[in-house]
């Protein structure tokens, strides 16, 4: 009887209902509450290898960068097991074109070494992102109250549809913020790349589906079915 009752139970709400993301378009993440997000892919610095003067200059540059911000940012680190499949495929292609048997054997040995090194060492690849938000309401009114933030954390976000003009105005403000943040980071000697629509989709796809993303790569944006909400 217990099994029959369980079988008759209706499925619960979709996980997507509890996600705050409404859609991703024109290099911006549109949240269900009407706010926008942008993301920057940022290089890292090997702080320990720098001289004392260089370390002090980096610290001062970081302090100036933080003091120059008038809005929140979020620093995210994505750690994934290093995927060397593409590299091994290139080596395999080289092996197929080489006629010298000695070189073929050397490539095979090197490929085996790389596979064993990654499998045994569990080499991780880290990527660094800076997420920049834009919320016209919180920027003008000081943000949501504590109780509103608390209630929104336990309930699915309601979908707020933006007009074409609202989206354009908010996106322009977001892009300006992204440019300012990118300039501050580049002033510290970091390399910065703004994520476009395809990059943002891949970022969230890999974040929410870490296991699936290893086996099922995301297709290009031109092959995705997109519903325009505006």
Beta strands, then each sheet from edge to edge (+ up, - down):
strand 1: 21-25
strand 2: 28-31
strand 3: 36-42
strand 4: 73-81
strand 5: 124-134
strand 6: 192-194
sheet 1: 1+ 2- 3+ 5- 4+
sheet 2: 1+ 2- 3+ 6-
end
